[in-house]
Amino acid sequence: MSRPPLLLLLLLLPAARCPAPAATPRLRLSFPELRARHGLRLFQLERSCCYEALLLDEERSRLFVGAKNHLLSLSLDNISQRDRKIYWPAPVEWREECNWAGKDITADCMNFVKILHAYNRTHLYACGTGAFHPTCAFVEVGQHTEDHVFKLDARRAEDGKGKSPYDPRHAAASVLVGEELYSGVATDLMGRDFTIFRSMGSRPSVRTEQHDSRWLNEPKFVDVFWVPESENPDDDKIYFFFRETAVERQQGLGKASVSRIGQICRNDVGGQRSLVNKWTTFLKARLVCAVPGTDGADTHFDELRDVFLLQTRDKRNPLVYAAFSTSSSIFQGSAVCVYTMADIRRAFLGPFAHKEGPNYQWVPYQARVPYPRPGMCPSRTFGTFSSTKDFPDEVIQFARHHPLMYNPVLPHGQRPLFLQAGVPHTFTRIAVDRVAAADGHYDVLFIGTDVGTVLKVVSAPQQSWHGMEPLLLEELQVFQDASPIASLQLSSKRQQLYAGSATAVAQLPLHRCGAYGKACAECCLARDPYCAWDGTACTRFVPSTKRRSRRQDVRNGDPNLLCSEEPSQGRVPQRQLYGVEGSSAFLECVPRSLRARVAWTYQRGPDAPQREVQPDERVVRTERGLLLRSVQRHDAGLYVCRATEQGFTQPVLRLALGVLSAAAPGGRAPWYRDFLQLLERPEAACGRMRP
């Protein structure tokens, strides 16, 4: 009997030495806080929605957005200003046909722009659902920033079948390489014929084999990228990321979702006698993101949600960051895994998956593999074939029947880089920025969720073992209505993040250094590679060859090394508080960091020793401070709230508590109310005392 997935995860995490799921950010900033103090900007149109397609254009300083019935051109510096719009609705007759087919006239029978690509120096290529009539068009945007051009000629629109989905609820993934569009999309009205398709350009259109579950089995396409394989462009490959129903699932066990990476050669033109106008180099492998178990039972995150390619100095070897969620209804969680191109290529050069018949198990193919090896591109680099039409028939037949690789692609470190379980959200999107800090380079992850928040996570070397440690720095409520993050774009040049949802487009800075605090220790403890202490404030860190007194320690976050000066007692805020004997009193203290542990000390007089406040029936610790249920006369004194984080302790607040007697001498009615009012509102009391 198998263990429940939730129990399995709890049992496996310590044994696997995986970092504990980080659910608590160091800072949690609400929508009003971001709007008022931290530069959050929003853009939305009346009578529109679904801002899913975002295209960043640094040269023109524009953010191009695809929405319902609209194309938008927004300023990268401020999306709330200097916007340009193109109204691109579906023709009336298309909307009527859509409605006659049983679709909702307002929810479905519109033109939802799903695809946006830079085509050349002067034009974009855009595709929309067109009220279940997929349509595409070129958009003129000008060649320079000062060219205020943004127009589309709907009369010259072309058929978008195989490029954009019919249904606005269906996802599509595509990449434009040169003049060729590579798409993963449903090509029929019912959304059943899914294909990987090449269109446009001078080469013939090519697609995957139709109605063959070994190739694609109810796929949901997530993303697609072009990655060069060598200096020879004939070796270039296109990689598709998707999730699908597993064909390797044993019969009788029901459907199971798995994540895949698929590859095709860019110069594939199909076969000569078999697989005509079909891919001859298509292969796919399972993409695994799982927590390893000591007994071999891993906890899998099977639902691929988004992929981000982080470019390195070698264009042939980018890092692949992928966001996943679980498919289980019992255990719900999300994770981020990282993959190298070396591991991906190794899987595609490994054994092919083979199954003799319906009642047989999947095994590695042991017989002779034909030459050239299926999946290899026709080029002079690795062989003598110049075209896939020259491939021998046995190669084509093998490729048709063996598209699946036996070995999966495992993540770097054999485990997720970052995971969360038992939280009220699921990861939806991811963007990554490589940041130069004082002690090295760090990858900062921005993770969108289905409740309108963005998580900011830095990947830092772990101190206790050889690996990476994820640090959850911030949780940002970007959309007030908790609308799921549908798209993320990042500008390292402008230090801005752009997010799209069903209701709006948002822009916010990558860093909010001042929010960490006003002391060197608070800035250092944040471990944010964007920020450093400049001697007076926590500000943006800019790498420089000049020696400057900038203090930053992302690797260790140890204020004892960088902030040698002890904060003077005069710099710690001090407040006077009065309580009434026999009544309750609340001593509020909320550190900036949600990860700090709070402890209280009490000193009755200037010469009395300090002692730690211990909770009991009368003294209660809460998340926001200390509650004295029944104030006693001996409670008067100085209370110091101290926060401990990363082994560093610092005073946060000093509270001087005075205790007032409940009644005046002689038993008169409580007199302290007027006294407390005098302390709280002295101007009102003074007004009553004027003659």
Protein Blocks (a to p, Z undefined) as FASTA:
>chain_A
ZZdfklmmmmmmmmnopacddfbdfbdcdfklmmmmnopacdddehiahilbccddfkno
pacdddehiacdddfklmkgoiacddddddfklmmmmmmnopafklmmccddfbdcdfbl
mbccdddekloiacdddddebjbfklccddddfklgccfehkacfblkbccddddehjac
cddddfbfnopagcdddeehjbdcddddehiaklpgciacfbdcdddfblblklpccddd
dddddfkbcghkapadddddddddfklgbjfkgophiafkbccdddddddddfkopacdd
fbcfbdcddddfblklccdddddddfbfkbgcdddddddfklmmmmmmmccdddfbfkbc
cdddfbdcddddehiacdfklmcbfbfklpcfklmmmmmmmmbcfbdcddehhiafbdce
hiabdcfbdcddddddfkbccdddddddfeopacdddddddfkbgcdddddfbdcdfbln
lpacfbdcddfklopacdddfkbccdddfbdfklnoccfklmmmnopakbccehjaccdd
dddfbdcdddddfknopaklmmmpacdfklpccddddddehiacddddddfblkbccddd
ddfbfkbccddddddfklccdfkbccdfbacfklgccddddddeehiacdfbdcdddddd
fbdehhiacfklmmmmmmmmmmlmmmmmpZZ
